[in-house]
Amino acid sequence: MGRVDGKVALVTGAARGQGRSHARRLAEEGADIIAVDVCRDIETVEYAGARPEELKETAAQVEALDRRIVTREVDTRDFAGVQQAVQDGVSEFGRIDIVVANAGILTMARCWEITDEQWDTIVDVNLKGVWHAAKAAIPTMIEQGDGGSIIMTSSIAGLGPLPGMAHYGAAKHGVTGLARTMANELAEYSIRVNSVHPTSVHTPMIDNETIYRAFRPDLDNPTLEDAKVGFATLNKLPIPWVEPVDISNAVLYLASDEARYVTGVQLPVDGGWTQR
């Protein structure tokens, strides 16, 4: 029997990276999946967004584990779209037990050089989109009457400062506060709400030229290998980053009954960043 056997999980940002890993890991442990991703480029973001074929690959990987999946191409800034995706999943599977509000983006600029459009896009995707995912599922979870688990992806930037990303840090601190407040509001319904706080994770969010240049401005055409040393300075453990499955394992724990009395916590998976 799997650790989330018979449960249904909404995962946003599920086409690739952490989201795909979360969907697959939960499916490995018995969950059916409602997978949402925008599947297009996002304005102001310099690296490419996920593509529809990547969301299809997530579905194929879940189905290969003999689990069911509903996929929808939805921008989490669009509450009506997220709500419809949840309703479609509940119609298919009969319930929803877990929300993994994972979808997020990153841009970098000094605080006084961030444009209004960059600010709004980061805050709307990384904070409002998280709220939308939870908001869309909560009424059904309350009506079901047997609790649930909401996991919000924050960041080490939601626990302390990272230069060059004031808008990102503000949004991720907002996620931390949102999770703590929702944990209080939903406790009476046995719905647990927690946030996870990754250090750098080896996904397209960091594996792109914009981020390489941020860590190695001294080079004309830096590579991921060139940027490794910079990434390693973020962590206490001698690693440049963690892998998506490292975050997925934390998500799985918080989603499972092993964490049945864990709510309102900020769980770092940070290679010791908080200890520096």
N, C-alpha and C positions, 0 to 999 in steps of 0.2 A: 504493500500500500504506500502510495506517495505522500509526501508531506503536505500537499494541497490537493489531494485526491478529491474529485467531484466538485471542485470550486471553479468559479468563472472569474477571470481577471481581465480588466481593461488595461491595456498598455499603450501609452501615447509615444510618438516618435519611434514606432516599432519597425520601420523599414530597414534599419541598419544600426550599427553601433551598439550602444547600451540597450536601446529598446528591443532590438532583435534578440540580444542575449537574454534579456529579462523574459521575453515571451518564450524563448526556447527552454530556459531553465525552469520556469513555472510549468511548462508543458511536460518536461521530463518528470516532474513530480506530481503529475496528474491533473493539472488545470486545463480547462478550455479557455480560449483567448479571444478577446475583442481587440483587434489591432488597428491602430489609427496612426496615420502619418500624412503630412501635407503633400509629400511627393513632388515637390517643385522647389526652385530656388526662392529664397526669401530676400526681399528688398533690404539693402544696406549690408548684407552678409556677403563677404568676398569669396567664400568657398561654396562649392556646388551643394545644393540640397539633395535629398534622397530622390529616387526615381520610382515610378510605379512598378517596374520590374523587380526592384529591391524588396518592395512590400510583398510581391508575389513570391519571392524567394523565402521570405520569413514564413509565409503561409505554408510553403512546401516543406520547410524544416519542421514546423509544428505538426503538420499532417503525417510526416514520416515517423513521428513519435506516437502515432495513433491517437492524436488528440484533435479536437475540432477547433476551427478558427473562423471568425468573421472579420473581414478587412474592409476598411473604409478610408478613402483619401479625403482627409478633413484637416483644415487649419484649426488648431486649438484656440485661436483667437475668435473663432466663429462658434459661439455657444450653441446656436441652433443646430449646427452641423455635428458637434460633439454629442449633444443630447440625442439626436437622431441615431448616431452610431451606437450609443448605449441602448436605446430602445430596440434597435435592430438585433443587437446581441442578446438582450433579455428575451426578445421574442423567439430567437433561435434556441437559446440554452435554458431559459426559464428562470434565470436569476443572475445576480452579480454579487461577488463576495470580496473582490480585491480591486483596488485602483492603484496603478503604478503611473503616476503623473511625471513622466520622464522627459517629454519633448522639450528641447532647449537649443539655443543658439549662442554664438559668441562673436562679438566684434571687439576690437581693441583701439583705444585712442586715449590721449590724456584728457582729464576731466573737462578742461576748458575748451577742448577741441571737438568734443562729442557734439554732433548735430542733433537737433530736435528729432529728426526722423530716426537716427540711430538709437537715441534714448527710448523713443516710443516703441520701436520695434522690439528691442531687447526686453523692455519691461512688459510689454503686452504678451510676447511669446513665453518668456521665462517665469512670469508671475501670474498674469491674468489667465494664461493657458492652463496653468496648474490648477488654479481655482476653478476654471470651467470643467476640467476633468472630474474633480471631486464633486462639484455642484451637480453635475449631470447624473451622477450615480447615487448620491446620498438619499434622495427620496425613496428609491427602490430598496436600498439597503435598510433603511428604517422600517419600511413596510414589511420586509421579510421577517424582521423581528429576531434575527439570530446573529446580529453583530456583523463584523467585517473588518477589513484592514485597508487603510489608505496610506500609501508610501509616496512621498514627494521627493523628487530629486533636487536637492539644493547643491552645495559645493563647499569646498574649503573657503570659497569666497563668500559663503553665507555664514561663516564663523569668524572671519577676520579679513584684513585688507590685502588685496592684490593690486599693485599699481598697474595703471593702464586700462582699467576696466571698471570705472566707477559705476556706470550704468548696470553692468553685469552684477557687480557686488551688491548694489542697491536692490536689484531684483531677487538675488539669491538670499540676501538677508530677509527680504520680504517673504520668501517661501518659508524660511525658518520660523518667522513670526506667525505666518498663516497656519502652519502645521501645529504649532503650540496652541493657538487659539481654537482651532477646530478640534484638537484633542480634548479640550475642556468642554466644548459645546456638544460633542458627540459621545462623550463617555457614558451618559445615561442610556444610550442605545447599544452599548457594548461595541461601538465602532472605534477602533484604535487608529490613531493618526501619528505618523512618525516621519522624520526626514532623514535622508542619507546624504552624506557629504564627501563626495569623492575628491581626491587629488586629481592630477591629470590622468585621463583615461585614453588608452590608445585607440582612438576612433577618428573619423574624418574631421571632427571639431578641432583637433590639435594637429592632425597629419595633413597640413596644407601650407602653402608658401607664406601666407600672411603670418602665421604663427612662427614659422621658421625665422622670418625676418625680425619678429619681435624679440626673439631670443638671441639672434646673431645679426644685429644691424651692421656689424663690421664686415660682413660678407655680401658680395653682389648677388649670388645665387645660392643661398644656404639650403641644405637638405635636412631631412629629419635626423640623420646621423649627426650633422653639425649642431643641431639644437639640443641633442641629448644632454649635454653637460648642463645647459641652462635649466632644462626640466628637472634634472637631478637635484638642483639647489633648492627645490620646493620641499623635498622630502628628507626626513631624518634617516629612514632606511636607505641603503645604497641602491636606489632604483630611480629611473627617469619617470616612470609612469606605472599604472596598474592596467590590467586587462579588463574588458567589459564583464567577464564572468566573475571577477572579484567583487564587483558591485552587485551583480545578479545574486550571488550567494547571500549577501546582506539583505537584499530585497526579499529573497525567498524566506529567510529567517523571520523577517518582520511580517510577512504575509501568512506564515504558518502558525499553527497552534502552539508551537514551541515558544512563541512570543505573545501568548494569549493575555498576559498582564503587562505588556510593554506598550506604553503609549506616551506621547509627548516628548520623546527623546530625539536627540540629534546624534545620529550614528556616523562617526567619521570612518571612512575607508581611505586613509590619507597617507599611508607610509610614514606616519609620525609627524606630519606637518604641524599639527596642533601642539606638538612638544618642542618645536624649535624656539 
